Amino acid sequence: MLNAANRTIWERDNLEILRGFNSNSIDLIYLDPPFNSNRNYSAPIGSEAAGAAFKDTWTLSDVDNAWHGEIAERNPALYQSLEAAELAHGKGMKSYLIMMAVRLLEIYRVLKDTGSIYLHCDPTASHYLKILMDIVFEKENFRNEVVWKRTSTKSLGKRYAVNTDRILYYVKSEGATWNQQYTPYDDKYIQKTYRREDEHGRWGTVDLSGGKAGSEQAYRPLKGIKPPPGRAWAPPARNRFPATAQALLPNNYEALDQLAKCQALDAASLLHWPESGTGRPRWKKYLSVMPGVVSGDLILDTPPVKGKERLGYPTQKPRALLERIIKASSNIGDWVLDPFCGCATTCVAAENLGRQWIGIDLSAKAVDLVKDRLKREVQIGEDGVLLGKVIHRTDIPKRTDTGKLPNYRTHKHTLFGQQEGFCNGCRRDFAFRDFEVDHIIPLSKGGTDHPENLQLLCSSCNRIKSNQTQEAFITILKERSLRR
Ligand SMILES: C[S@@+](CC[C@H](N)C(=O)[O-])C[C@H]1O[C@@H](n2cnc3c(N)ncnc32)[C@H](O)[C@@H]1O
C-alpha cells in the first residue's frame, strides 16, 4: 500500500521521495525527465510559468558518484551499460544515464507487479535509455516505443527535421493492466466504408460467410443462395448492432442456429442483398457501434499544447497524450505517479479520469502551477465543489512496509566481516571497537536503516563524512590524500 495521500505534490529531488515510498505500491508511472538535450530550459518572461527553469545538461560533477557505486552493487549489467555509453557518447551522457539509472531502480521497486511505466524521452538519449529499461524492467517486458509527433517540421540543415519524441512503454509483468485505446476513423475512411444510411445510422457491409461450422444448418441455402464453397454462414452476435437494430431481433437470437440467425437478420432488414439478385448477402456493420481504429505506436493526432492549455512551462506536454496513457494502463482509483511532473499535466489528467495521483518536482514554481491548474482544469463535482484538496510536501516519506528494522548498529559485526576489517573511507584496517556504523545515503537525504545502506567507517572518516553524500565524502578524502 502506498504510504502517501492522494493529490500530494512533493517539492524535492524525486530520488529522495521515491526511496521513501513503499515497494509494490503504484499502478502507473509516467516520467518526462530532462532529455540531456544540452540546453537549460526556462519559461518565457511574462508567461504563467515564468520563474520555472530546470537544468538539462549533465556533467559528472552534477552526479553523485556514490550512485555509480550503488548501481555497480545492485545491478552489474546496468553498470556495464553505463560504461559502454561513456565510450560511445562521452562523460556527459554517462552522467545523465547514472542520474536516470538510480531512479529507474527505485521506480521498479515502487511499481506494482501489475504496473506499467512510460518513459518520455527524445532521440538524444532514447537508445541508451532503452538499454537501461531493458536491464531494469527486463527485455520481455518491453511493450512499445511510441513515437509522438510533437511539432511541425522545421528545417535543420543537412539532415531530416526532428519533430518527434519517444515514449518507452514497459510493464512489470504479463499481468499488467491494459485497456485497448482507439482513435476516431478519419472522414475519408468513413465516406468510403460507411456509404449508406438507414434508420439505425450509417452502415457498411461485411461478408456473412466464414470458415467451417459444426452445424449442418450453417451450409444450407438462405433464400436459395448457398454460402461460398467450403464456407458456412457466420452471422454476427446481437451486440454487433446498435440498440435500435437489436430490438428488432428475436429474444432467443443467440440460441438460434446459423441459418435461423441469418433469417432473423434478414427479417429485421439487417442484411444487404446485392442488386443483381444472384449475389450473396452481407450483414450491415453500423458506424455507431465501431470503436474506432486501434491506437498504434505512432501518434500523429495529438498536437503540441496550444491556446488556453499552454502555460509557457518549458516542455509542457499535452493533456490528451497523458489521458491516452492513463486510460490504457490504469483503472479508476489506481495510483498514478509522475516523478518529474513539471506543470502537472499528468496530475490534472489523472484527477479528471478518477485516478489517485502523486507529483514530484524540484521546482517550487511547478507546485504553484499544479494548484492553479487543478483549480482551473479539473472538472468540478456535481455539487460545484473542487474534488479534494492538494497537499504540498517537502519532507521525505517514511516507508511503512519494512516492518520494524533492528537498530542499525546491530549490523556492525556483519559489516566488519564484509569489509574484512577495512574502513570504507580511508581503506585502512582498524580494530572492531574503532569502527562506527554510517548511513551511505544519509537519513536526512532519504536513506534507510536497511543493511544495504550501511557501511563501517573509522571514527575520523565518519566525522569527515558527517551528513554528506558518499561522493562528496570520497572527493574530500582524495583531495586530502587520505584514501589509499
Ligand atoms: C521535461 S519537464 C516535465 C514537463 C511535464 N511533463 C509537463 O507536462 O509539464 C522535467 C521536469 O523535471 C523536473 N526535475 C528535474 N530533475 C528533477 C529531480 N531530480 N527531481 C524532481 N524533479 C526534477 C524539472 O524541474 C522539470 O519541471
The ligand as an SDF file (V2000), in Angstrom:
LIG
                    3D

 27 29  0  0  0  0  0  0  0  0999 V2000
   10.5670   17.8650  -19.1000 C   0  0  0  0  0  0  0  0  0  0  0  0
    9.9540   18.6490  -17.6660 S   0  0  0  0  0  0  0  0  0  0  0  0
    8.4240   17.8710  -17.3580 C   0  0  0  0  0  0  0  0  0  0  0  0
    7.2740   18.5490  -18.0430 C   0  0  0  0  0  0  0  0  0  0  0  0
    5.9310   17.9120  -17.7070 C   0  0  0  0  0  0  0  0  0  0  0  0
    5.7650   16.6140  -18.2910 N   0  0  0  0  0  0  0  0  0  0  0  0
    4.7840   18.8150  -18.0960 C   0  0  0  0  0  0  0  0  0  0  0  0
    3.9410   18.4330  -18.9270 O   0  0  0  0  0  0  0  0  0  0  0  0
    4.7370   19.9340  -17.5860 O   0  0  0  0  0  0  0  0  0  0  0  0
   11.0400   17.9800  -16.4840 C   0  0  0  0  0  0  0  0  0  0  0  0
   10.7830   18.4340  -15.0520 C   0  0  0  0  0  0  0  0  0  0  0  0
   11.6250   17.6650  -14.2110 O   0  0  0  0  0  0  0  0  0  0  0  0
   11.9780   18.4590  -13.0800 C   0  0  0  0  0  0  0  0  0  0  0  0
   13.1680   17.8070  -12.4860 N   0  0  0  0  0  0  0  0  0  0  0  0
   14.4120   17.7150  -12.9980 C   0  0  0  0  0  0  0  0  0  0  0  0
   15.2010   16.9760  -12.1750 N   0  0  0  0  0  0  0  0  0  0  0  0
   14.4030   16.5860  -11.1370 C   0  0  0  0  0  0  0  0  0  0  0  0
   14.6220   15.8110   -9.9600 C   0  0  0  0  0  0  0  0  0  0  0  0
   15.8190   15.2660   -9.6960 N   0  0  0  0  0  0  0  0  0  0  0  0
   13.5940   15.6150   -9.0950 N   0  0  0  0  0  0  0  0  0  0  0  0
   12.3640   16.1590   -9.3580 C   0  0  0  0  0  0  0  0  0  0  0  0
   12.1030   16.9110  -10.4600 N   0  0  0  0  0  0  0  0  0  0  0  0
   13.1040   17.1220  -11.3360 C   0  0  0  0  0  0  0  0  0  0  0  0
   12.2040   19.8270  -13.6630 C   0  0  0  0  0  0  0  0  0  0  0  0
   12.0390   20.8350  -12.6660 O   0  0  0  0  0  0  0  0  0  0  0  0
   11.1050   19.8780  -14.7380 C   0  0  0  0  0  0  0  0  0  0  0  0
    9.9500   20.5010  -14.2480 O   0  0  0  0  0  0  0  0  0  0  0  0
  1  2  1  0
  2  3  1  0
  2 10  1  0
  3  4  1  0
  4  5  1  0
  5  6  1  0
  5  7  1  0
  7  8  2  0
  7  9  1  0
 10 11  1  0
 11 12  1  0
 11 26  1  0
 12 13  1  0
 13 14  1  0
 13 24  1  0
 14 15  1  0
 14 23  1  0
 15 16  2  0
 16 17  1  0
 17 18  1  0
 17 23  2  0
 18 19  1  0
 18 20  2  0
 20 21  1  0
 21 22  2  0
 22 23  1  0
 24 25  1  0
 24 26  1  0
 26 27  1  0
M  CHG  2   2   1   9  -1
M  END
$$$$
